[in-house]
Amino acid sequence: MTTGHLRDAEPRDLDQLLEIERAQFPEPWTRGMLLDEISQRDTRRYRVWDNAGEILGYAGVMFVLGDELHLNSIATKPGWEGAGIARLLMDDLVEDARRRGVARGTLEVAVSNERAQRLYRHYGFAPVGVRRGYYGASGEDALIMWAHFDDTVANDS
Ligand SMILES: CC(C)(COP(=O)(O)OP(=O)(O)OC[C@H]1O[C@@H](n2cnc3c(N)ncnc32)[C@H](O)[C@@H]1OP(=O)(O)O)[C@@H](O)C(=O)NCCC(=O)NCCS
């Protein structure tokens, strides 16, 4: 188990979040976009895994119409993949969503990103369709996935 703890993302984290964004995404968010996302606390929830001040991963959701969430972003710091950090973040986000009465969640993921898709399947997300050319830089298609939290249980399988 990785040491550290989960907490809300804060403006002081922006440098580290940007570093992870730039390393992990072909079209990384800018500092302004990240700040905007983490600041909208009424409709967003961004969490970081903080290991003695070093952010090893982060993830954020947007709440839509009260009972639905959209997974906006999830990424682990390069070199820390496979240590269970994304699972810790997803556990936290899905548990919180259930407490809020959020019934379902959706996300887009590159069709080639099997690692992320495998992670999402653990939380009941299943593919329902494709958005053609969703990723501007590569022109790659996105898989649209949905989960119904009321009839799925996060587990360690
Ligand atoms: C996808 C990502 C967030 C997974 O984060 P992670 O911290 O490595 O994931 P975890 O260690 O919690 O493992 C979660 C699951 O991911 C998969 N996974 C993790 N490491 C893997 C590896 N080296 N090879 C294949 N699958 C792997 C597995 O399904 C794993 O669950 P399991 O081992 O319990 O079956 C991370 O690889 C990442 O930041 N990728 C780049 C950004 C990205 O693609 N984000 C998603 C955009 S939609």
The ligand as an ORCA input file, in Angstrom:
! r2SCAN-3c Opt
* xyz 0 1
  C      -5.052      5.068    -16.028
  C      -4.309      5.460    -14.743
  C      -5.029      6.650    -14.100
  C      -4.299      4.250    -13.802
  O      -3.671      4.681    -12.614
  P      -2.853      3.690    -11.660
  O      -2.608      4.442    -10.405
  O      -1.700      3.156    -12.394
  O      -3.902      2.545    -11.440
  P      -3.952      1.543    -10.209
  O      -2.578      1.180     -9.782
  O      -4.903      2.060     -9.180
  O      -4.604      0.310    -10.898
  C      -5.944      0.402    -11.334
  C      -6.148     -0.555    -12.459
  O      -5.481     -0.040    -13.617
  C      -4.963     -1.120    -14.347
  N      -3.514     -1.046    -14.340
  C      -2.718     -0.414    -13.451
  N      -1.446     -0.549    -13.792
  C      -1.425     -1.285    -14.930
  C      -0.385     -1.741    -15.765
  N       0.907     -1.494    -15.502
  N      -0.732     -2.428    -16.881
  C      -2.028     -2.688    -17.143
  N      -3.052     -2.281    -16.361
  C      -2.753     -1.591    -15.285
  C      -5.479     -2.336    -13.697
  O      -6.793     -2.598    -14.149
  C      -5.555     -1.914    -12.267
  O      -6.383     -2.639    -11.470
  P      -5.968     -4.088    -10.862
  O      -4.471     -4.194    -10.944
  O      -6.463     -4.014     -9.460
  O      -6.706     -5.047    -11.741
  C      -2.810      5.830    -15.037
  O      -2.236      4.796    -15.791
  C      -2.632      7.150    -15.766
  O      -2.440      8.198    -15.158
  N      -2.693      7.105    -17.112
  C      -2.519      8.319    -17.930
  C      -3.700      9.219    -17.818
  C      -4.961      8.545    -18.272
  O      -4.979      7.796    -19.238
  N      -6.065      8.835    -17.562
  C      -7.381      8.334    -17.897
  C      -7.974      9.221    -18.948
  S      -9.612      8.684    -19.402
*
